[in-house]
Amino acid sequence: MFDSHGQLVSIRVLGPVEVTVGADQIRLSRLQRHLIAAMAVEPGRVVPVDVLCEALWGEDQPRDGRNRVQALVSSLRRVLGEDTILTRPPGYHLNLELVTCDSGLFERDLPHLGRLERALGLWRGTAFSGVREKALRLVESLYYPLGMKFALSTLGEIMLQAGDYFDARESLRAAAEVARPMSGVALAGVLYRLGQAEAALGNHDTARSLGREALDLYAPMNRPETGDVRAWLDTLPASSSKSQ
């Protein structure tokens, strides 16, 4: 994607938050980085100014917070291009005609079996690294349930249906590391499917351990998946340690 000056604008949040224009990585202030991250949770969706204020300052919002958000947006537009961030009541959003964001590419590619390797290759570490947890908590609660968490929870199912259990296991191990900082539901889904992959490869003790970990995450939330995991655990052979 290109800005008004014809240069590629890329936002990467699946690891340390980075912004590049062309081949140049842009140095961002702490608040600029937090603002970009908040808009990149679900790229293209309008994030209200009030939500951005809370993401940036939490309970310590300055009296002129809305004006300061406007100033931050203006400063980013000067660097990235005037039309890269659009104003839409009640807030702002990234212009996906001019900006590419790795989180959006991940969600686009993940449902397609032939693109799984490319989707996983976008991850460079813990998502939104370098952005304090409070800065994303509210935005994450609004947008992640239908975004990244859903994508992660479906990854294992897609690969297991393909029947390539070894590759599924390796990909799900990577997905588990990605999911660990996220909510219990996202992590539980990945662990459950990783356990299924291990079971298909004959590693029943490992599968049982992963299934129990998933069950421990699901059970306190009264998730419907709890019964599925319990039923699946009952199908596993007895522990090898007991049979010796």
N, C-alpha and C positions, 0 to 999 in steps of 0.2 A: 504494500500500500504506500502511496506517495502523498506528501504534503503539497502545499501550494507552490513550493519551490522545486518540485519534481524529485524529491529525495525520499527514500524508503524510511517510514516511521514504524518502529517496532517496539512494543512493550512486552517485557518478559517478567512474569510473576511466579512461574513454576520453579522457584529457587529464589536467589536474591533478586530483589526488584531492580530491573534495569530498563533504561530507555535509550534507544539509539536512533539517530537520524543519519541515514546513509551508513557510512562505516564508522561514524563517530559516536561513542558512548557519551551521553549527556550527564553532566554532574548535577545532581538534584539536591536541594536542601531537604532536611528531614520532613518538613511540612509538604513540600512538593511531592516527595516520595509517597507519603501517606495518602495524599489526595489522588495520585495516579492509581495507587493500590485499591483504594475504595471504589473507583470507577471501573477497575479491571476485574472486580469480583464476578460481575456478569457483564462482559463488554457490550456496549451499545444500549444498555438499559439506563433510563434516567435515574440519577441518584439525587434525591431532594437535598437542598442546601442545609436543612436542619439535620439531616442524617450525616452529611459531610462535616458539619460543625462538631457533632458528637464524636465522629470518628477521629477528628483531628485533636480535639481538646478534652473530650469526656465531660466530666462534671465541672471542669475549670474553664469553661468557654468564656472568651473575652466578650465584652459588651458589643464590640464592633465585629463579632465573628463573621457575620454574613458579608460585610464589606471586605474582610480579610480573605474569605474564600474567593470572592470576586477578584481580588488582587492576585491571589495565587493562580487562578485560572488564566488571568491576563499574562502573567509571567511565563506560564507554560506555553501559551499560544505564541508568544514572541519567539520562543526557541523551537517549538515543534511545527508551527504553522497556524495561522489564524483560524482555520476551519477544522483543525484536528479535534477540538473540544467544542461541542455545540451547546448552546443555551436552549433548554426546553423546560417550561414551567412543570414542576416546581424546582428544577435544579439544572444539572449538566449531565452530558453523556459523551463517551468517546464516539467519534465519527468513524465507523468501520469501513467507510469508503476510502478513507485516507490513512487509517491506522490499523495495523495488525497486532493481535494480542495472543500470546501462546495459550492462555487459558481457553479462549474461544476456539482456537485451532484444535486443542485437545478434545473438547466436547464435540466438535464437528467430526473428527476422525475416529473417535473411539467406537461408535456403533458399527463401523465397517471393518469386517474381519481382515481385509487386505491392508488396512491402514493402522492396525494395532501397533506394529513395531514403530511406525513413525510417531504415533500418538505418545507412546511411552518414552520415546527419545526426546520429547520436549521437556521432560522433567530434569532439573539440574540440582535437585535437593529439596529441602522443605519449602513448600509454597509460601510466598510472601515473606521470605526470610529478610530480616532487617527492619520489619515493620512491627511495632509493638502490638501485642495481642489486643489491647483495648481498642486500638485504631480500627480493627476489622470486625470486632465482635458483633456490633449491631448490624452492619452491612451484611456480614456472613449469615446472621440469623434470618435476614430477609430474603436473600437470594440464593444461598448455597443449596437448600433442600432440592431445588429443581435444576441445579447446575452441577458443580464439580462432585458433590457427594453422590448424586444419582449416577453420574458417569462412572465413578469408581466402583459403586456397588454392582454395576452391570458388567464390568470388565471380565470377571471370572466366568460368569455365565456364558458369555459369548465365546470365550476360548475353550471352555469345557465342552460346549456343544460341537466344536470343531473336532474334538477327539484327540487333539495333540496334547496329551497330558503333561509331557515333559516341558514343552514351551509354556503351557499354561501355568505350571508351577513356578517357573522362573519369572514370568511376568507378574504373577500374583505376589510373589515375594517382594518384588519392587513396589507393587501397589500397596502392600501392607505397610511398608516403611513410609510411603506417602500419606497413608490414611491415619497413622498413629497420632499425629497432632490434631486430627479432626474429631468429629463426634463419634460416640460409641456405635451408632447405627452404621456409619460408613465403614468403620474398622471391622465391626462384627461381620458384615456381609463379605468383605474381602477374606477374613480369616476362615469363614465357613467354606467358601469356595476353594480356598487354598487347601483346606483339609480334604475336600473332595478330590482335588488333584493328587494329593499325597496318597489317599486311599486307593485311587485308581492305579498308582504306581507301586502299590503293595506296602507302603510305609504306614501301617495301621496305628502304631503307637504315636507317631507324629500327628497323624490325622486326628486321633482321639484328643490329643492335647490341644490342637487348634480348635476343634469343635467345642471343647469345654470352655476355652477362652471366649469364643463367640457367644456361647450360652450365657456366660457370666455377664457379658455386656448387654445381651438382649433381655434377659429375665427381669431386671429391675424396672425396665421401661414397659413391661407387659406387651412386648412386640409380638405380632402373630407368628413371626419367624421362629419364636422360641420352640413351639411344638415341632416344627420341621427339623430343627437341629437335634432335638431330643430323639425324634424318630430315627434320624440318620445315624446318630451315635449308637443306637440299639442294633443297627445292622452290621456294625464293625465286629470283626472277630475278636475273641478274648485277647487281652494284653499278653504279649510274648513273655513278659516277666512272670506272669501267673502260670503259664504253661510249662515253665522250666522246673 
